[in-house]
Amino acid sequence: MSKLRIYLCALLLVGLFGVDFEAMAQYRKIHKKSIIRRVEKYSCPVVKQFKARQGIGLKVGDPIGVTYKLYFLKRFAFELVVGQTTSGLYTNFIRDNFNLDPDNSEFTYIGHKINISPSVQGRMLVHNPLPAGITGEVGIDWYFGIGFNLKTLKVDFTFEEGNNPADFQIGSLEETYTLTGPEGVLGFEYILPNSPLSAFAEAGVFIDLKNENSKPRFQGGLGVRYNF
């Protein structure tokens, strides 16, 4: 074989292997990127920034009480609120349920006093990121969920008894009302910068299944929570 043929064959082989090596390198680069690239699952700011799994704080609204929140699976939470029903919001409900003797007009409502009004509120929540472009802030979640409420109102009624004003007598009666049913909630939670504290505000609708004449009731509140 002449030297010219050997030289041409060598150039051809080098060219072929050169293209091969370049294609392989490009493939490895693309394949490597596809492996390294990962879609980070969203986690609520409390879990992501402080690696907190739970929090405890105070809530004002309906109800007023202590709130405990347990975070799990990065974006879910369970909350338990134990406290007291905001009795002033139930004045109309109590007055309308004064039903000492519906067939007897001798009893006239005068007023009432709520002695105790314990409340327990439990719900499951789903956290979602609020885009920073909306508020210019980071570390804000919006969340929604469903739950169950149990409220008890222990009431002292004062009433007038009698048809003739000259014979009126003042009477008193103690009644206990239980309100229980599901709740839907929507809220926002904000992580204070460089702090384990978070602030929240929320609103919801509570449906009382215990009392037939009860209407859907709006409720909500705001508060702060220490996360750890």
Stockholm file with secondary structure:
# STOCKHOLM 1.0

chainA/1-228         MSKLRIYLCALLLVGLFGVDFEAMAQYRKIHKKSIIRRVEKYSCPVVKQFKARQGIGLKVGDPIGVTYKLYFLKRFAFELVVGQTTSGLYTNFIRDNFNLDPDNSEFTYIGHKINISPSVQGRMLVHNPLPAGITGEVGIDWYFGIGFNLKTLKVDFTFEEGNNPADFQIGSLEETYTLTGPEGVLGFEYILPNSPLSAFAEAGVFIDLKNENSKPRFQGGLGVRYNF
#=GR chainA/1-228 SS CCHHHHHHHHHHHHHHHHHHHHHHHHHHHHHHHHHHCCCCCCCCHHHHHHCCCEEEEEEEESSEEEEEEEEETTTEEEEEEEEECCGGGGHHHHHHTCCSCTTCTTEEEEEEEEEECEEEEEEEEEEEECCHHHHSCSSEEEEEEEEEEEEEEEEEEEEEECSSGGGCEEEEEEEEEEEEEEEEEEEEEEECTTSSEEEEEEEEEECCSSCTTCCCEEEEEEEEEEEC
#=GC SS_cons         CCHHHHHHHHHHHHHHHHHHHHHHHHHHHHHHHHHHCCCCCCCCHHHHHHCCCEEEEEEEESSEEEEEEEEETTTEEEEEEEEECCGGGGHHHHHHTCCSCTTCTTEEEEEEEEEECEEEEEEEEEEEECCHHHHSCSSEEEEEEEEEEEEEEEEEEEEEECSSGGGCEEEEEEEEEEEEEEEEEEEEEEECTTSSEEEEEEEEEECCSSCTTCCCEEEEEEEEEEEC
//
